[in-house]
Amino acid sequence: MPVNITSIKTSSNGVWQGDNPLDYAFPLLIVQTVLILVVSRFLAFCFKPLRQPKVIAEIVGGILLGPSAFGRNKKYLHRIFPAWSAPILESVASIGLLFFLFLVGLELNLSSIRRGSKRAVGIALAGISLPFICGIGIAFVLRKTIDGADKVGYGQFLVFMGVALSITAFPVLARILAELKLLTTQLGEIAMAAAALNDVAAWILLALAVALADGNTGGHKNPLVSVWVLLSGAAFVTFMFVIMRPAMKWVARRCVPQQDAVDEAYICLTLAGVLVSGFVTDLIGIHSIFGAFVFGLAIPKNGNFAGILIERIEDFVAGLLLPLYFAASGLKTDVAKIRGAEAWGLLALVISTACAGKILGTFAVAMMFMIPVRESLTLGVLMNTKGLVELIVLNIGKEKKVLNDETFAILVLMALFTTFITTPTVMTIYRPARGIPTRTHRKLRDLTTTDGSKDELRILACVHDPRNVPSIITLIDSIRSSKNSILKLFVMHLVKLTERSSSIVMVHRVRRNGFPFFNRFRRGECHDRVAEAFQGYSQLGRVMVRPTTAISAMSTMHEDICHVADDKRITMIILPFHVRWRDEGDGLVENVSQSWKAVNQRVLKDAPCSVAVLVDRGFGSETQNPGPNSSVAHRVCIIFFGGPDDREALELGGRIAEHPAVKVTVIRFVEKDGKKSKGVMLRLSPAQTQCSDQTYSFSTAKMNREKEWELDETAIAEFQLKCVGVDYIEKVASNVVEGVLTIGQRRDYDLIVVGKGRFPSNMVAELAERKAEHAELGPIGDILTSSAHDIVSSVLVIQQHDIAHAEEAPVSKVVVQTEYEKFTADESSSVPEISKDFVCSGAG
């Protein structure tokens, strides 16, 4: 039954008064929005293993909700998406689209485009011109074949088809590059620069297409209308860059780098500016999204203002409103319009022509610039990415009646197919070695045993929160001795790759400072607080600091860390613990994220060098620093039980002891009966497949316990000989837990350094049956880190990495051996097969 849209009311009186909420505008909009979000999120979850960008799920979701799938049920279509609700849904979706294009403009940095290399410019021009020409050829074929396609003038149809085939979706490409860890490689930089140029050119061509379409509608053809539209559009762009850009620069300066908060008035005025810009371009005759895009371009990218704007609105726009636009597009897409072999043949022709024009054009020019064959082909595939921008062009074409239903459906499926194949094709053609490294493993002991006394110490400090910075700087400063040794610090800012645009924008903020580019600091290039903190530290002493940013999914973040450690010949990786304490150590501030805990666990397993996990309880803060009259800045305690990890902790303690303002104490736990004590057998966990977060894991490698005891004694002797002024205390271990807790609960030490203990002494092995709170830190580190023990000192847990010790297994039972059983175990093998029992690999 036809509905008079003017009679539609906003809200109902409720079911108790006999009203059906679905007959009213606002309740129906809520139902439509929830349905769209549920379907798009479900599809995004399904496509995630295929590493597809979220835009694919949203396009498919829109098509499924429309007449192509669910909409074949007319009862569903007329109840959930009735014809009278289309203008309401499209109006709300258009607001989301308006602000999304504003975000796209914010992401594009015109200054970086102007600085773009000749290669990026050449690739962009080839990526536009050849597909545009192919699009014109396809336009002639479609006009001759599809019914009704020839009712539109040649000019606007040719331009719309050329733009549809030549466009590259900049936001979607950025997401794919980040997902494939190519965003900050040279290949990714060329692709991003070329896509940015392509994006700007596409919007200019789209404005031209809209102007031509407007000049041939309304029952008359007047070329002067198109001329006036173009002149007015040029005047608008000039006004935005001559008048509005300086005004927005003034606003951006009001947001100082040290201050995240911005006056709400500036935010509201900026958002109102987006709406006004959209209205003006719509008034001119160009689509309103063009005004929002240009306004985003006009806002300066230096400073915090652009980033704060993105953070304020992107979740609401991209998460809630944008899927409505895809659904509205899907309601217009009817795949059933593609009927017969001829229509499907046209679809295959459009897809093959679009791919060939983009890939071959880019490939040819890239080869001319001496880019290797594989990289050139990969660039071609990347530049073939379509997505949201393509869908916008097609919707405008349908709105202006340039594209009919069949042409629209063919081009939507073309955009979907070309974007879908990008990720798997790139992974097949070009996948740089970013997995787990295989080079020689490094540890602190290697530097001590080398003949060259000037071998530099290389440390990779990982930071994912500005609050990690003070404690790491304090630790690095303690390691930096007063002697003529060289310390080179690589700082990696870990950024979680999310669906948000701001994680991508961060790459442009640090100006080519991402993996694998390590640049020295330059004035004006570091706007990030983490980078600024280390920049200030690098200017104080003999520490060379190289910053970098790793943007990655949490599941693969460890690959970036391990690859950099291997590539830069790192000696030790420092990781912040995933739980934060108050400076006074009186309780938890927050559990930052379990995903960061998983990153630490993977790095501990796969790192090509020693790893240190820093549990910060205010190390380096004013509350821990002594008064100005004290000559000691920090007090550090090394707890030693024995084994490779403890020897690495002792080695680090020797370096810290060289610092004149750090007081180091070594406390060695010894057994009552000395070396001749009973052995301890560790029994493997019966269910090794279960999660071992509450069970300690120890190395399953074979170990000569007698040799380990001799190495421990040698390490202690060398330490005492090297560090004469260090306090050395031997403590008889009557109760290991109480002894360790006593050290941690006293305020005698700012930092306690312990080994992880993967080859535990008998004393540590007896703790294997304890229920672990943080199993990745080993028994002693877990005791000192537990939130239940009121520990006030910060803790540094060290793992000395050796490729022979990498395999670990969870342990669930302790068996004390007799002297005969211990002798028998020693004679047969110190570590049998993983499925059997194994003897602990150290003596007290």
N, C-alpha and C positions, 0 to 999 in steps of 0.2 A: 504494500500500500504506500503511495507517495506521501512523504512527510514534508510539511511546511517548516523549514528550518527556523523561521522566526518564532514559531510556537514552542521550540525546544527550551525547556527550563534548565537552570544550572544544577539544582540539587532536588532530591526527592523528599517526601514527608516520611519515608520509612515504610517497611513492609507491613507494619501493624495497621497502617492506614490504607493498605491496598496498593501502594505504589511499587512498581518494579524499578529498582535503582538503575538497571541497564537501559531504561527509557529516558534517562536524564544525563546531561552532558558530563558533569564532573565525576559522578560515580563510575560511569562508563570509561572515562579517561583513566581513572585509577586502575580499573580491571585491565584495560588494554596495556597500560604501562607495566603492571606486574607480570602479565603474560609474556610480554616482549622481553623483559629482563630475565625471567626464568628460562625461556627458550634460548636466548643468546648466551647466557652464562653456562647452560648445560652443554651447548654446542662448543663453546670455548674450552670447556673441560674435556670434551671428547677429542677435539683437535689438538690439544696440548701435546700429546705424545708425538704427533706429526710435526711439531714445532711450527705451527701456522700462526700468523698474527691474528689478533682478536678480530680484526676487520673481516676476516673470512667467515668466522662464526656469525658475525652480525649480518653480513650479506645473505648467507644461507638461511639464517633464522628469519629474516624478512621475507625471503622467497617462500619458505615453508608456510609462514603464517598467511601469505597471500593466496590468490586464486590458483596458483600453480600446484598447491598441495592441500593444506587444510581447507582452503577456501572452496574446494570442489564440493564440500558440504555446504549447500546454500543456507541451511538453517543456522549453522555456525557463523557463516559470513555475515548474514543479515542481523544476527543477534550481537556478535562481538564487534564486528567492524561494519556497521551499517553505513550506507552512503552519506547520511547526514552528519556522521561523526568525522568524516575525512577532513573537512576544513579545520576542525578543532585540533585533531591530531597533528596535521601538517603545520599548523601555526605554532604549536608548542615545539614540534621537532625543528622548525625553522629557527626558533630562538636558540636552540642548542647548536644548530649548524652555524648560526651567525657567530656565536662565541667560540666555537671550535675553529673557524677560519681566522678569528682573531688570535687564537693560540698558535695556529700555524704561522701567522705573520710574526708573532713573538719569537718563534723558534728560528726563523730565517734571519741571518745576520748579513745585511747588505754589504758591510765592510769586508767580511770574509769572502763574499762573492766577488767583490771588486779585486780582492787580492788573489783570486783564484788563478791557478796556473794555466798556462796555455793548453795543457792537456785536458783539464777539466772543461775549459771553454770549447775546445774542439770537439770533445766527446758529447757535450751538451748540444752543440749545434747539429752534429750528425744524428744524435738521438731524437731531434725534433724534425729536421728537414726531410730525411728519407721516409720515416713513418708518415709524415704529413702528406708527402707525395703519394705514398701507397694508399693512404686514406682517401685521397681524391679519386684514385683509380677504383677503389672499392665502392665509392659513392656512385660512380657511373653504373657499376654492375647492379647495385641495390635498386637504383631508380628504374632500371630496365626490368628487374625481376619481381620486386615486391609490389603488390597492389597498393596504390595510394601514395607511394614514395615520391612519385613525380609531380604531386600536387604542390610541393614546396619549391620555392625558387632555387635555382642552381647555387647561387652565391652562398646563402646561409647553410644549405645542406652540405656543400663541399667543405666549408670551414668547420662545421660541427663534426663531420666525420674525420677530418684531418686532426682536429684537437683530440678527439676520442682515441685515436690510434697513437698519437705522439706523446701523450702525457705520461709523466712518471710521478707516482704518488710519494712525495717527499716524506711525510710522516710514517707511512707504511714501510718504506725502504729503511728508514732509521731504525725501526723496530726489528726488522729482519737482520740488518747488519749487527745490531747489538746482540740479538739472540745467537747469531753465528760467531760472535766474538771477532768480528771484522770491523767494528765501528771505528776504532782508532788506529787501524793499520793503514798503510799507504793506499791499499786498494779501497778501503772504506772511505778514506778522506776524498779520493778522486770521485767515487760514486756519489758521496754526499754533496760535494761542490757542484758536480754536473747536474744532480737532481734538483738542487736549489735553483740553479740557472734555468733548468727545464721548467720548474714550477712557476717562476716569475713569467717566463715567456708564454706558458700555457694560459695564465690568467689574462695576459694581454690579448692573446688570440681569442680567448673566451669572451672578453669584453667586446672585441671586434665582431664575433659571431652574434652576440646578443644585439648589438647595435644594428647589424644587418637584418636580423630577424624582426626587430622592432620597426625598421624602416619599410618592411613589406607586409605589415599587418594592418588591421583596422579597415579593410576594404579598399585601401588605396596603396599605391607604391610611390613613395616619395624619397628619392635618394638623399635629399637634403636633411631628412630626419636622421638618417644614419650619421651624416657629417656632424650635425649638431650634437648628437649623443656622444660621439668620439671627442669632439672639442670640449664638451662639458666634462667628460671623464678626465681628460688631460688637465683641465683647470682644477678639478678636485684633487688629483694627485699632486699637482704643484702646490696647492694650498696646504695639503697635509705635510709636505716636506719642508716648505718654506716657513709656514706659520706654526703649525701644530708640533712639529718635531722639536724646535727650540723650547716651546712651552713644556713638552714632556721631559726634555732634558732637565729643565728647572725642577720639575716634580721629582725626577729620579735622583737629583742631587740632595733632595730633602731626606732621602733614605740612605743614611750613612752605612758603610759596610759593617760597623760594629752593632748596628741596631736593626733587628729583624722586623720590629713593629713599624708600621706605616700608618699615618693618620687615616682614619676611615674615610674622611672627606675626599682624599685623593683617590682611594679605591672606588668609591661611589661615582665620582666624576668621570673616572676612566671608563667604568662600565657603561655609564650613560653616554659617553663619547662613542662607544661601540655601536650602541643603538642609533644614535644620531647619524653616524657615518653610514650605517646601513640604510637609513631612511633617505639620506641625500642621494646616494647612488641609485636607489630605487626610483626616486623622483626624477633623476636624470634620464633613466631608462635602462641603466645597467643593473644587474641583479644586486640585491642588498648585501650579499656576502662579499662582493668585491670591495665595498666600503669598509667592512670589518677587517678584511685581509690587509688593506692598505694602512688602516689605522694601527694594526699590529706591527707592520713594517716600520712605521714612523716612530715607534717607541724605542728609545736607545737600549741597547743590550748590555752595556757596561753598568756595573752597580748591581744592587739587589732588587730594584723595583720590578724588573721583568720577571725575575724568578719568583718574587712574592705574589705577583699577579697570577702566574701559572699555578702556584700551589693553592691559591685561594679558590680558583674556579674550575680547575681541570677535572677534579673528581666528580663534581656535580654535573659538569657538561659532558665529559667523555663517558662517565659511568651511568648516568641516568637519561640525559636528553638525547645524546647522539644515537643510541639504539632505536629511539623512536623514529629517527629519520630513516634508518635502514628499513624499519618495518613499513613506514609510509611508502618507501621505494618498492618494497616487496609486494605491497598491495597493488601497485601499478604494473608489476611484472607478471605476465602470464606466459609460462613456458609452452602452454598448449597452443599458443598462437604460431609456434614453429611447427608446422605440419608438413608431412611428406618428405621424400628424399631430397627434393630441391631445396627446401628451407634448411634442412640439416646440412646439406652441402654448402649452403651459403655461410652457415655458422662455422664450419670447418675452414672455409676460405677466409673468413674474417680473422679467425684465430691464427691461422698459419701466416697470413699477410702481416698481421700486427707483430707477431713474434719475429718473423724474418726481417721486417723493416727495422725494428728496434735493435735486435741482436746483431744483424749483419752490419748495419750502419755504425753502431758503436764499436764492433770488433774491428772493422776496417780502419777507422780513425785511430783506435788504440794501438794497432799494429804500426801505423805510420809514426806514432810517437815512441816507438821502440819498447812498448810494454810487452812482456812475454805472452806467448799464445794462450796459455791457460788463464792468466790474469785478464787478458783481453776478452776472452770468451765469457769469463765470469762477470766482467763489467757489463757486457751486453745483456746477460740474463738478469742482473740486478736492475739495470735501467728499464727492463721490461715490466717492472712492478707497477701494477695498477692499484685499485682500491677505492678509498673514499672519494678522492678528488675526481676520479673517473666517473663515479656514480653521481656526483654533483653535476658534472657536465651533462651526463645523459638525462638527468632529471630536468635540468634547465631546458634541454632540447625538447623533451616531451611537453614541458610546460608551455613552451613557445610554439608547440605543434609543428616543430621541424622534424621530429622523429615520431613515427606511428608505433602502434603496439608491437608489431613483429620486429621492426628494426630495433626498438628499445630492448626487447627481450634478448635478441641476438647479441647486442653490445654488452648487456649486463652479464650474460654468461661468458662472453669473451674476457671481460675484466676479472671475473671470478676465476676462470681457468688460468689466465696468465699469472695472477698473484699466487694461486695455489701451487703452481709448479716451481716458483722461484726458489723456495728454501730447499726442497729435495734436489733440485738441479744443481744449485750452488754447492751443496754438500757433496754431490757426486763429482763435480768438476774440480772444485778447489776447496780443499780442507787442510789448512796449514797445520803443522805439527804443534798441537797445543795440549797434548795429553800429558801423562806423567813422565818426567824426564828420566834419562838413563845414564847420565854422566857420573863421574867419580863423586862419591859422597864426601862432604866436608864437615869438619868439626873444629872446635877451638884447639884441641890437642894437636891438630895438624900444623897450626901456626907455630906452636911451641917447638915441635920436633923438626921443622924445616931449618935448613942451613941459613937461609936469607933472613936476617934480623929485621929487614924493612918490609916484610910481607904484610900487606895491609889487611886490617880486619874489616870485613864487609858485613853489614847488618841490614836486614830488611825488616822494617817496623811497619806493621799493619794497623790501620786505624779505621774504625767505622763510626766513630762518634767523636766530636770535638772534646768531650770530657775525657777521652783516652789520652789526650796529648800531654798534659802536665806530667803524669807519672812516667810516660815513656821517655820524655825529654830528660827527666831526672835520672832515670835508669841509664840512658845513653851517656849522660854527662858523668855518671859514676864509673862507667866502663872506660871512658876516655881517660887514659892515664896521663900523668905529667911528663912522661918520657917522649922520645921522638918517634913514637909509633903513629901510624896513619889509620884513621877510622873513616870509612866511607859509609854514609847512611843513605839507604834507599827507603823512602817513605811511600807506602802504598795506601791511598785512601780507598777503602772498599765501599762501593755503592751498590746496593741491591737493585737489580734490574726488575722494574715493576711495569705495570701497564700504563704508568703515568709518563707524561712527556718530560717532566722535570729531570728524570734520571738521564734522559738523552741530552737535554739542554746542558747538563753539567759538563759534558765533553767539550762543548763549544766555549763554556766559561773558562775552562783551564787552558784553552788555546793550544791544542796539539800536545797537551801534557798527559795524555792517556797512554795506556799500554800500546805498543812497546816503546813509545817516545819518552825519554827521560831528559828534561831540559833543566839547565841551571835557572835559578830564579832571576827574573828581570822585573824591574819596577813597572807597575801598572798591569802586570799579567796575572797576578795571583789575587783573586777576589775571594777565594775560599778560605775560611777561617783556619782549617787544618793546615793548608799550605802556608798561610801567613805566620802561624805559630812556629813552624819549623824554619821558615825563612828568617825570622828573628833569631832563632837559635843558631843557625848556620853562620850568622855574622859575628857571633861572640867568640868562637874558638876554632880549633884546628879540626873541624868536622865538615867534610864535604857532604852536602845534602842534595839528593836528587829526588824530586817528587814525581809521583805518578798517580793516576786514577784508574782503578779497575771497575768497570761496570759489567756485572755479570749476574746470572741467575744464581741463587744460593746453592743449588745442586752442583754447579760447576765452578764456584768461586775458588775452590782450592786449586783447580788447574791453573788459573792465572797466577796464584801465589807461588806454586811450585815451579811453574815455567820461568817466572822472573828470577826466582832463587837460583835456578839452574843456569839460566842465561847470563846472569850477572855474577856468577861464582860466589854466591852468598855463603858466609860461614855460619850465621845464625839468624833464624826468623823469630821475631818477637810478636806474639799474638795477645791481644787483650782478652781477658776472661769475659764470658757472656753474662756474668752477674756483677752488679755494682753495689758497693757499700757506701755509707755516709763517711765523711772524713774522720769522724770519731770512731768508726768501726762498731757502732752500736746497733746495726741491723741492716737489712736489705733496703736499698732504694728501689731497685727494680730488677726483674729478670729480663734483661734486654731482649733476648729472643732465643728460643731453643734452636732456631735455624743457625744462629752464629755458633752455638755449641757444636752442631753437626759440622760446620766449616772447620772449626778447630780440630775436631776428631779426624777429619779426612786429611788435614795438613800434617798432623802428628803421624799418620799412617804412611803418607806418600812423600814427605818432604825429602829433598836431596841433601839435607844438612841438619845440623842441630836445631832444635826448636825450643823456645822458652815461652811459657804461658804466664802472663803477668796478672795476678789477682790484686787489684788495686783497692786499698783501703785508705787512700789519701797520701800515698807515697809522693813526697815532694810538695805537699800542701803546707800552708803556714802552720796548721795545727801540729804537724810532725816535726817541723824545723826547730832546732834549739835557738836559744837567744843569741843576740849579736855578739856577746862576749865569748861564746863558745867557739873553739877552733875546729870542732867536728860538726860537719853539716849533716851527715847521715850515719846511722849505725846499722851495719849489715851482719847477719848471722848466717853461716854456712853449716847446715846439718848434714853430717856424713855418716852413712851406714856401710857403704861399699858397693861396688859394681860400676859399670861404665857410665851410667847416668850421674851417679854421685861424683865420679871423677871429673865429669864435664862441669858439674856445678862447682867443684873445687877449683878447676881451671879458671872459670869465670871469676870466682872469688879472688884468685891470685891477681887478676887484672884490676879488679875493683880495689884491692889492697894497695895498689900503686898510687891511687888518688890521695893526695895529702889531706883532703877534707872528709875522708870516709874512714870510719873505724870498723874494721872487720874482725869478727870472732868466729873461730871454727870449733864446733862442738861435735865430737866423734862419739857415737854410741858403740860400746863394746860389750860383749857377752860376759857373763860371770865367769865361765870356765875358759874364756879365751877361744882360741882357734879349734880346740878339741871338743867342742860342744856336740850335742846330738844333731843329726841332720833333720831336715824337714822335707817331707814329700808333699807336693801339691797335686791334687787330683782334679782332672779336667771336669768342667761342668757337664752333666749328663745330657743337657739339651743345648748344644752349641749353636743351633739355629735361632734360638730365642734371643731377644734383646739383652745385651750384656751391660746396660747402663748402670745396673746395681751390682755388678760383679767385676772385680778387678781382672785385667788381662795381663799375662806375663809372656815373655818371649819363649818360643818353643825351640830355639836354636840350641845346639850342643855347646856346653861350656865347661872348661876345665877349672874346677873350683880352686884347686891349688894355685894355678897360675893367676886366677882372679885375685886371690888373697895377696899374692906377691905384688901384683900391679897396684892394689890398694895401698900397700905399705910403701911402695916406691913413690906413688903420687903424694902421700902424706909427707914423706921425707923431703922430696923436692920442694913441696910447698913451704915447709918450715925453713928450708935453706934459702929459698927465694924471698920469702916475706918474713923478715926477722921480727918486726914489731907487732905481728898479729898474735892475739890471744888464742891459744890452743888448749882446749879442754876435752878430757876424756871422761865419759859418763857411763857408768855401769848400768846396763839396761835391765833393771828389775821389772819395770812396766813401761814399755815403749810409748804407749798412748799417753799416759800421764806425763812422761818426760817431755814429749813433744808439745803437749798442750801447755805445760808450764812455761816453755820457752815462748810460745805464741801469745799467751795471755798476759805475760809481763810486758811492760812498756819499755823494755830495755833495747828493743831493736825496731827500726823502721821497716826493714826488709829482711825476710827470711828466704834463703835460697836452698832448695832441695832438689834432689834428683827424682825422676819419675819412678825409678826402681823396677824396670822391666826384668832385670836379673837380680831378684831380691836376696838380701842376706837372710840368714835364719831368722833374725829378729823381725824383719819386715815381712817375711813369708808367713809368719804366724798370724799376721793381720789379714790374710787373704779371705778368711771367712766373714769378715765384717761386711755389713750391708753398706755398699758404697753410695754416696750422694753425688759425687763427681768422679766417676771411675776413670775418666781419661787422664786424671792428674796423678794416678797411682795412690797407694795407701797413705803415705806420709803427706803428700800434697792434699789429699782429700780430707785428712784430719784437720789440717791447718786452714782449709777453705770452708769447712762445714759451717753452716749458719747457726748451729746449735751450741757452739763451743766458746762464743764470746772472744774470738781471736781479734786482736787489735792491730797486728802487724800486717803489712802487705806481704804477699808470697810470690816467689818466682819459681816455677816448676820447670826443670830442664830435662830434655830428652836428647841424649847423644845418639845421632842416627848412624846406623851401620846397615848396609843392605843385607847382611847376614842375619840381622836381628829383627827384620821387619815383620816376620810372621809372629802373631800373638794369638793366644787362646784364653778364653775365660776360665777361671778357677773357682771351684765351689767347696773344696774340702782340704783340710790340712791333716796330715798323718805324721806323727813324730816317729823317727826311725831309731832303732837300736844301733849300736856301733857296728854289729855284723851286717845288718841290712844296708847301712850306709856304705860299708866297704864293698858289698856286693853290687850296689847301684853304681859305685864309682868304677868298678872293674868292667861292668857290662857297657854302660853308656850313661852319660850324665843326662841326656834327654832322649827318651825313646820316641816312638811314633806319636803323633798328635792324639790319637785315640786312647793312648795308654796314660799311666801316671808318669810324672816327671819330677826330678829332684830339683829343689831350688838351687840356684847357680851361684851362690856366694857363701862365704863364711863370714862370721862376725867381723 
